[in-house]
Amino acid sequence: GLAFTDAAKDVPLSPQSTVQQLGLVDGQVLAALVGRVRVHATRFAFAACQGDGSVVAWGSPFAGGDTSEVYDQLKEDVQEVASNLLAFAAVKADGGVLTWGHGSCGGQISEETQE
């Protein structure tokens, strides 16, 4: 989407807004957020890292299709997702790591390791 940016805040704009309607003047910034979806897979599940920093997963629960244990943490600030045979790992903006999927394939890590 588009956002009008000033020092105080970003203001989302309607897709129908024109530069003229906004009254932009020299020195003001108009920013566009363009996100892309990156899909990763285990053997039996998929996880999509969306342009807004959230992750959704589907497929076999034992292979990472069930995110219920990390659901709240996957709503925002995910930078990257990686996968192996039966588990996923997500790197958050703060450097933390989340995992889900089959425990023997890395789907469960200790809280110490996550930080």
PyRosetta script that sets phi, psi and omega in degrees:
from pyrosetta import init, pose_from_sequence

init()
pose = pose_from_sequence("GLAFTDAAKDVPLSPQSTVQQLGLVDGQVLAALVGRVRVHATRFAFAACQGDGSVVAWGSPFAGGDTSEVYDQLKEDVQEVASNLLAFAAVKADGGVLTWGHGSCGGQISEETQE")
pose.set_psi(1, 175.0)
pose.set_omega(1, 178.8)
pose.set_phi(2, -103.3)
pose.set_psi(2, 148.7)
pose.set_omega(2, 176.8)
pose.set_phi(3, -143.5)
pose.set_psi(3, 137.4)
pose.set_omega(3, 172.8)
pose.set_phi(4, -84.1)
pose.set_psi(4, 127.5)
pose.set_omega(4, -174.0)
pose.set_phi(5, -115.8)
pose.set_psi(5, 130.5)
pose.set_omega(5, 169.0)
pose.set_phi(6, -134.0)
pose.set_psi(6, -177.9)
pose.set_omega(6, -174.7)
pose.set_phi(7, -63.3)
pose.set_psi(7, -27.1)
pose.set_omega(7, -174.5)
pose.set_phi(8, -87.3)
pose.set_psi(8, -39.1)
pose.set_omega(8, -174.0)
pose.set_phi(9, -166.8)
pose.set_psi(9, 167.2)
pose.set_omega(9, 172.4)
pose.set_phi(10, -101.5)
pose.set_psi(10, 133.8)
pose.set_omega(10, -178.9)
pose.set_phi(11, -115.0)
pose.set_psi(11, 113.6)
pose.set_omega(11, 178.8)
pose.set_phi(12, -62.0)
pose.set_psi(12, 145.1)
pose.set_omega(12, -178.2)
pose.set_phi(13, -116.2)
pose.set_psi(13, 153.7)
pose.set_omega(13, 173.8)
pose.set_phi(14, -68.2)
pose.set_psi(14, 143.1)
pose.set_omega(14, 176.7)
pose.set_phi(15, -60.9)
pose.set_psi(15, -19.5)
pose.set_omega(15, -179.4)
pose.set_phi(16, -87.6)
pose.set_psi(16, -5.8)
pose.set_omega(16, -178.6)
pose.set_phi(17, -64.3)
pose.set_psi(17, 142.8)
pose.set_omega(17, 173.8)
pose.set_phi(18, -112.1)
pose.set_psi(18, 160.0)
pose.set_omega(18, 178.5)
pose.set_phi(19, -59.5)
pose.set_psi(19, -39.8)
pose.set_omega(19, -179.9)
pose.set_phi(20, -63.6)
pose.set_psi(20, -44.7)
pose.set_omega(20, 179.1)
pose.set_phi(21, -62.3)
pose.set_psi(21, -32.9)
pose.set_omega(21, -178.5)
pose.set_phi(22, -74.4)
pose.set_psi(22, -22.2)
pose.set_omega(22, -178.7)
pose.set_phi(23, 69.0)
pose.set_psi(23, 34.1)
pose.set_omega(23, 179.1)
pose.set_phi(24, -63.3)
pose.set_psi(24, 140.2)
pose.set_omega(24, 177.3)
pose.set_phi(25, -120.0)
pose.set_psi(25, 165.2)
pose.set_omega(25, -179.5)
pose.set_phi(26, -53.1)
pose.set_psi(26, 130.7)
pose.set_omega(26, 178.2)
pose.set_phi(27, 99.8)
pose.set_psi(27, -17.0)
pose.set_omega(27, 176.2)
pose.set_phi(28, -82.7)
pose.set_psi(28, 157.4)
pose.set_omega(28, -174.0)
pose.set_phi(29, -116.5)
pose.set_psi(29, 136.0)
pose.set_omega(29, 172.1)
pose.set_phi(30, -115.4)
pose.set_psi(30, 118.2)
pose.set_omega(30, -175.9)
pose.set_phi(31, -110.6)
pose.set_psi(31, 144.4)
pose.set_omega(31, 176.3)
pose.set_phi(32, -117.2)
pose.set_psi(32, 127.9)
pose.set_omega(32, 175.7)
pose.set_phi(33, -98.4)
pose.set_psi(33, 114.8)
pose.set_omega(33, -180.0)
pose.set_phi(34, -117.2)
pose.set_psi(34, 114.7)
pose.set_omega(34, -179.3)
pose.set_phi(35, -108.8)
pose.set_psi(35, 152.4)
pose.set_omega(35, 175.4)
pose.set_phi(36, -127.2)
pose.set_psi(36, 153.0)
pose.set_omega(36, 179.5)
pose.set_phi(37, -95.0)
pose.set_psi(37, 130.9)
pose.set_omega(37, 175.7)
pose.set_phi(38, -114.8)
pose.set_psi(38, 122.5)
pose.set_omega(38, -177.5)
pose.set_phi(39, -105.2)
pose.set_psi(39, 132.7)
pose.set_omega(39, 178.4)
pose.set_phi(40, -121.4)
pose.set_psi(40, 155.7)
pose.set_omega(40, -176.4)
pose.set_phi(41, -137.5)
pose.set_psi(41, 145.0)
pose.set_omega(41, 163.7)
pose.set_phi(42, -98.8)
pose.set_psi(42, -166.1)
pose.set_omega(42, -179.7)
pose.set_phi(43, -67.7)
pose.set_psi(43, -33.3)
pose.set_omega(43, -174.3)
pose.set_phi(44, -130.1)
pose.set_psi(44, 15.3)
pose.set_omega(44, -178.9)
pose.set_phi(45, -150.2)
pose.set_psi(45, 163.0)
pose.set_omega(45, 178.1)
pose.set_phi(46, -128.3)
pose.set_psi(46, 151.8)
pose.set_omega(46, 173.0)
pose.set_phi(47, -136.4)
pose.set_psi(47, 130.4)
pose.set_omega(47, 179.9)
pose.set_phi(48, -110.2)
pose.set_psi(48, 119.8)
pose.set_omega(48, 174.1)
pose.set_phi(49, -89.6)
pose.set_psi(49, 110.8)
pose.set_omega(49, -172.7)
pose.set_phi(50, -88.5)
pose.set_psi(50, 162.6)
pose.set_omega(50, -177.4)
pose.set_phi(51, -61.7)
pose.set_psi(51, -19.6)
pose.set_omega(51, 179.7)
pose.set_phi(52, -90.4)
pose.set_psi(52, 5.8)
pose.set_omega(52, 178.9)
pose.set_phi(53, 88.5)
pose.set_psi(53, 5.7)
pose.set_omega(53, 177.5)
pose.set_phi(54, -99.5)
pose.set_psi(54, 163.4)
pose.set_omega(54, 178.7)
pose.set_phi(55, -129.6)
pose.set_psi(55, 136.4)
pose.set_omega(55, 170.9)
pose.set_phi(56, -122.8)
pose.set_psi(56, 146.3)
pose.set_omega(56, -179.3)
pose.set_phi(57, -134.4)
pose.set_psi(57, 154.9)
pose.set_omega(57, 177.6)
pose.set_phi(58, -154.5)
pose.set_psi(58, 160.6)
pose.set_omega(58, -179.5)
pose.set_phi(59, 120.4)
pose.set_psi(59, -158.2)
pose.set_omega(59, -177.0)
pose.set_phi(60, -63.9)
pose.set_psi(60, 126.4)
pose.set_omega(60, -178.6)
pose.set_phi(61, -57.6)
pose.set_psi(61, -39.3)
pose.set_omega(61, -177.5)
pose.set_phi(62, -72.4)
pose.set_psi(62, -13.7)
pose.set_omega(62, -178.4)
pose.set_phi(63, -109.1)
pose.set_psi(63, 16.1)
pose.set_omega(63, 176.6)
pose.set_phi(64, 108.1)
pose.set_psi(64, 1.2)
pose.set_omega(64, 178.8)
pose.set_phi(65, -75.9)
pose.set_psi(65, -13.5)
pose.set_omega(65, 179.1)
pose.set_phi(66, -106.5)
pose.set_psi(66, 113.0)
pose.set_omega(66, -179.9)
pose.set_phi(67, -105.7)
pose.set_psi(67, 15.6)
pose.set_omega(67, -172.5)
pose.set_phi(68, -56.4)
pose.set_psi(68, -33.5)
pose.set_omega(68, -178.9)
pose.set_phi(69, -75.0)
pose.set_psi(69, -21.1)
pose.set_omega(69, -178.9)
pose.set_phi(70, -124.0)
pose.set_psi(70, 10.6)
pose.set_omega(70, -173.4)
pose.set_phi(71, -51.3)
pose.set_psi(71, -50.8)
pose.set_omega(71, -177.8)
pose.set_phi(72, -61.4)
pose.set_psi(72, -33.1)
pose.set_omega(72, -178.5)
pose.set_phi(73, -79.3)
pose.set_psi(73, -15.0)
pose.set_omega(73, 179.7)
pose.set_phi(74, -94.7)
pose.set_psi(74, 4.4)
pose.set_omega(74, -178.3)
pose.set_phi(75, -74.5)
pose.set_psi(75, -24.5)
pose.set_omega(75, -176.9)
pose.set_phi(76, -160.0)
pose.set_psi(76, 163.7)
pose.set_omega(76, 173.0)
pose.set_phi(77, 65.6)
pose.set_psi(77, 21.3)
pose.set_omega(77, 175.3)
pose.set_phi(78, -84.1)
pose.set_psi(78, 126.1)
pose.set_omega(78, -178.6)
pose.set_phi(79, -93.2)
pose.set_psi(79, -36.0)
pose.set_omega(79, -175.0)
pose.set_phi(80, -155.9)
pose.set_psi(80, 151.6)
pose.set_omega(80, 175.3)
pose.set_phi(81, -127.4)
pose.set_psi(81, 140.7)
pose.set_omega(81, 174.8)
pose.set_phi(82, -130.3)
pose.set_psi(82, 157.2)
pose.set_omega(82, -179.0)
pose.set_phi(83, -140.5)
pose.set_psi(83, 159.7)
pose.set_omega(83, 170.5)
pose.set_phi(84, -131.9)
pose.set_psi(84, -152.7)
pose.set_omega(84, -174.8)
pose.set_phi(85, -58.4)
pose.set_psi(85, -44.0)
pose.set_omega(85, -174.1)
pose.set_phi(86, -139.3)
pose.set_psi(86, 15.5)
pose.set_omega(86, -178.2)
pose.set_phi(87, -147.8)
pose.set_psi(87, 159.4)
pose.set_omega(87, 176.9)
pose.set_phi(88, -120.3)
pose.set_psi(88, 154.1)
pose.set_omega(88, 171.6)
pose.set_phi(89, -133.2)
pose.set_psi(89, 139.3)
pose.set_omega(89, 178.4)
pose.set_phi(90, -123.7)
pose.set_psi(90, 134.2)
pose.set_omega(90, 176.3)
pose.set_phi(91, -99.8)
pose.set_psi(91, 125.3)
pose.set_omega(91, -179.3)
pose.set_phi(92, -89.7)
pose.set_psi(92, 163.6)
pose.set_omega(92, -179.1)
pose.set_phi(93, -59.2)
pose.set_psi(93, -30.7)
pose.set_omega(93, -180.0)
pose.set_phi(94, -83.8)
pose.set_psi(94, 4.0)
pose.set_omega(94, 179.1)
pose.set_phi(95, 92.3)
pose.set_psi(95, -7.6)
pose.set_omega(95, 178.2)
pose.set_phi(96, -68.8)
pose.set_psi(96, 157.4)
pose.set_omega(96, -179.6)
pose.set_phi(97, -123.8)
pose.set_psi(97, 132.8)
pose.set_omega(97, 175.0)
pose.set_phi(98, -114.1)
pose.set_psi(98, 145.9)
pose.set_omega(98, 174.6)
pose.set_phi(99, -133.5)
pose.set_psi(99, 152.2)
pose.set_omega(99, 173.0)
pose.set_phi(100, -155.3)
pose.set_psi(100, 156.6)
pose.set_omega(100, -176.9)
pose.set_phi(101, 122.4)
pose.set_psi(101, -156.8)
pose.set_omega(101, -176.8)
pose.set_phi(102, -69.0)
pose.set_psi(102, 125.8)
pose.set_omega(102, -175.9)
pose.set_phi(103, -58.4)
pose.set_psi(103, -38.0)
pose.set_omega(103, -177.6)
pose.set_phi(104, -74.1)
pose.set_psi(104, -9.8)
pose.set_omega(104, 178.2)
pose.set_phi(105, -109.8)
pose.set_psi(105, 17.2)
pose.set_omega(105, 177.1)
pose.set_phi(106, 100.4)
pose.set_psi(106, 7.3)
pose.set_omega(106, -177.8)
pose.set_phi(107, -73.7)
pose.set_psi(107, -7.2)
pose.set_omega(107, 176.9)
pose.set_phi(108, -136.6)
pose.set_psi(108, 123.9)
pose.set_omega(108, 175.0)
pose.set_phi(109, -128.4)
pose.set_psi(109, 158.4)
pose.set_omega(109, -178.2)
pose.set_phi(110, -70.4)
pose.set_psi(110, 159.7)
pose.set_omega(110, 177.8)
pose.set_phi(111, -63.2)
pose.set_psi(111, -34.1)
pose.set_omega(111, 177.7)
pose.set_phi(112, -59.9)
pose.set_psi(112, -44.6)
pose.set_omega(112, -179.0)
pose.set_phi(113, -67.2)
pose.set_psi(113, -35.9)
pose.set_omega(113, -179.1)
pose.set_phi(114, -60.2)
pose.set_psi(114, -34.9)
pose.set_omega(114, -177.5)
pose.set_phi(115, -86.0)
pose.dump_pdb("model.pdb")
